[in-house]
Amino acid sequence: MKAELRALPLEALESGAFAPFGEVIEAGSAATGYTVNAGTAQRFHDLAHIDTDHAGGRSVLSLFRAMPRTVPFEIRMLERHCLGSQAFVPLDPATRFLVVVAEAADAQPRAFLARGGQGVNYRRGTWHHPLIALDRQGDFLVIDREGPTPDCEEVDLAPGWRIESALLGY
């Protein structure tokens, strides 16, 4: 008998609510901000703790092109990276995406809706769902770890969870 999917509530992506899982990357969460480049730019400094040097790792910068997911969407698995953090920043400020995280593999996940101009940095060891782009294709700047030791653990969720289209305004 197939287990029934459970509805997963959706939360706004806010720094305080997301703090157990990592940092929200946005201008408003900067530790400091100051003018640079002879007054022609504003620097929002120290937005996330990039943590990638465990077990001989190093930081790498990549581009992910994410295809939009159809909603309702099923959350059936989570993954984590125990040797490094992982940051996702949309390159188009109009790109919306879902952030699904959990405190443990067997804990109820939490789903956050990232609005335009927000990215996330998952702390090392944070259970999360792979990138979930909404509405349209999106390009994401990704900062994560590369190293000699593999670093991706996955777990299946049974029963899974469901993101309802009504929560996203569809």
C-alpha positions as CSV (number, residue, x, y, z in Angstrom):
1,M,0.0,0.0,0.0
2,K,1.4,3.4,-1.1
3,A,1.8,5.9,1.8
4,E,-0.1,9.2,1.5
5,L,2.0,12.3,0.8
6,R,1.8,14.9,3.6
7,A,1.3,18.6,2.9
8,L,4.4,20.6,3.8
9,P,3.7,24.2,5.0
10,L,5.6,27.0,3.2
11,E,7.4,29.7,5.0
12,A,8.9,33.0,3.8
13,L,12.7,32.8,3.7
14,E,13.9,35.0,6.6
15,S,17.3,35.0,8.3
16,G,16.0,34.2,11.8
17,A,13.8,31.2,10.7
18,F,16.6,29.8,8.4
19,A,19.5,30.3,10.9
20,P,19.5,26.6,12.1
21,F,20.3,25.5,8.5
22,G,22.7,28.3,7.3
23,E,22.5,31.8,6.1
24,V,20.1,33.8,3.8
25,I,22.2,35.6,1.2
26,E,20.8,39.1,0.6
27,A,21.9,42.7,1.1
28,G,19.9,43.1,4.2
29,S,21.7,40.3,6.0
30,A,25.2,41.8,5.5
31,A,27.4,42.0,8.7
32,T,28.7,45.3,7.3
33,G,28.1,47.4,4.2
34,Y,30.2,50.2,2.7
35,T,30.9,52.2,-0.4
36,V,33.6,50.9,-2.8
37,N,35.0,51.6,-6.3
38,A,35.3,55.4,-5.8
39,G,31.7,55.6,-4.6
40,T,30.2,53.8,-7.6
41,A,29.2,50.6,-5.8
42,Q,28.0,49.4,-2.4
43,R,29.6,46.3,-0.9
44,F,27.4,44.1,1.3
45,H,30.1,42.2,3.2
46,D,30.4,38.8,4.9
47,L,27.0,37.4,3.8
48,A,27.8,33.7,4.5
49,H,30.4,31.4,6.0
50,I,31.9,29.4,3.1
51,D,33.1,26.2,4.8
52,T,34.9,23.9,2.3
53,D,38.4,23.0,3.5
54,H,37.6,19.8,5.5
55,A,39.4,16.6,4.3
56,G,41.5,18.4,1.7
57,G,38.6,20.3,0.1
58,R,38.6,23.6,-1.6
59,S,36.0,26.1,-2.7
60,V,34.7,25.9,-6.3
61,L,32.5,28.3,-8.1
62,S,29.9,26.8,-10.5
63,L,26.8,27.7,-12.5
64,F,23.7,25.5,-12.2
65,R,20.9,25.9,-14.8
66,A,17.8,24.7,-13.1
67,M,14.7,23.7,-14.9
68,P,11.4,24.7,-13.3
69,R,9.6,22.1,-11.3
70,T,5.9,21.4,-11.8
71,V,3.7,21.9,-8.7
72,P,2.3,20.3,-6.8
73,F,5.8,18.9,-6.2
74,E,6.7,15.8,-4.1
75,I,9.6,16.0,-1.7
76,R,10.7,12.3,-1.5
77,M,14.4,12.7,-0.7
78,L,17.0,14.9,1.1
79,E,20.8,15.1,0.8
80,R,23.6,16.6,2.8
81,H,27.2,17.4,2.5
82,C,29.2,16.7,5.7
83,L,32.5,18.1,4.5
84,G,31.4,21.6,3.2
85,S,28.8,24.2,2.9
86,Q,26.9,24.8,-0.3
87,A,25.6,28.3,-1.5
88,F,23.0,28.9,-4.2
89,V,22.4,32.5,-5.5
90,P,20.1,33.1,-8.4
91,L,21.7,35.3,-11.1
92,D,18.3,36.9,-12.1
93,P,16.7,38.7,-9.2
94,A,13.2,37.7,-10.5
95,T,14.0,34.0,-10.0
96,R,11.9,32.3,-7.3
97,F,13.0,29.0,-5.8
98,L,12.1,26.7,-2.9
99,V,14.4,25.8,-0.1
100,V,13.6,22.6,1.7
101,V,15.7,21.7,4.8
102,A,15.5,19.4,7.8
103,E,17.3,19.3,11.2
104,A,17.7,15.5,10.8
105,A,17.0,12.9,8.2
106,D,13.9,11.7,10.1
107,A,12.6,15.1,11.1
108,Q,9.8,17.0,9.4
109,P,11.3,19.1,6.6
110,R,10.7,22.9,6.4
111,A,10.0,24.6,3.1
112,F,11.0,28.2,2.5
113,L,10.1,30.4,-0.5
114,A,13.0,32.4,-1.7
115,R,11.9,35.7,-3.2
116,G,13.8,37.7,-5.8
117,G,17.3,38.8,-4.6
118,Q,17.7,36.0,-2.0
119,G,20.1,33.1,-2.0
120,V,21.0,30.6,0.6
121,N,24.2,29.0,2.1
122,Y,23.5,25.6,3.6
123,R,25.7,24.8,6.6
124,R,28.0,21.8,6.4
125,G,25.8,18.7,7.3
126,T,22.4,20.3,6.7
127,W,19.8,18.0,5.2
128,H,18.3,19.7,2.1
129,H,16.5,19.0,-1.1
130,P,18.3,19.6,-4.4
131,L,17.6,22.9,-6.1
132,I,13.9,23.5,-6.8
133,A,13.4,26.4,-9.4
134,L,9.9,27.7,-9.9
135,D,8.1,29.5,-12.7
136,R,10.9,29.3,-15.3
137,Q,14.5,28.2,-16.0
138,G,17.0,29.9,-13.7
139,D,20.8,30.2,-13.5
140,F,22.3,29.9,-10.1
141,L,25.8,30.8,-8.9
142,V,26.9,27.9,-6.7
143,I,29.8,27.9,-4.2
144,D,30.6,24.5,-2.7
145,R,33.3,22.0,-2.0
146,E,35.5,19.9,-4.3
147,G,38.0,17.4,-2.9
148,P,39.4,13.9,-2.9
149,T,36.7,12.5,-0.6
150,P,33.1,12.1,-1.9
151,D,30.6,14.3,0.0
152,C,27.0,13.6,-0.8
153,E,24.7,11.5,1.4
154,E,21.1,10.9,0.4
155,V,18.0,9.6,2.3
156,D,14.6,8.6,0.9
157,L,11.6,10.0,2.8
158,A,8.8,7.6,3.3
159,P,6.1,8.7,3.2
160,G,7.1,11.9,1.3
161,W,5.9,15.4,1.5
162,R,4.0,17.6,-1.0
163,I,4.3,21.3,-1.9
164,E,0.8,22.5,-2.7
165,S,0.4,24.8,-5.7
166,A,-2.0,27.1,-3.8
167,L,0.8,28.0,-1.4
168,L,2.8,29.4,-4.3
169,G,0.0,31.5,-5.7
170,Y,-0.8,29.2,-8.6
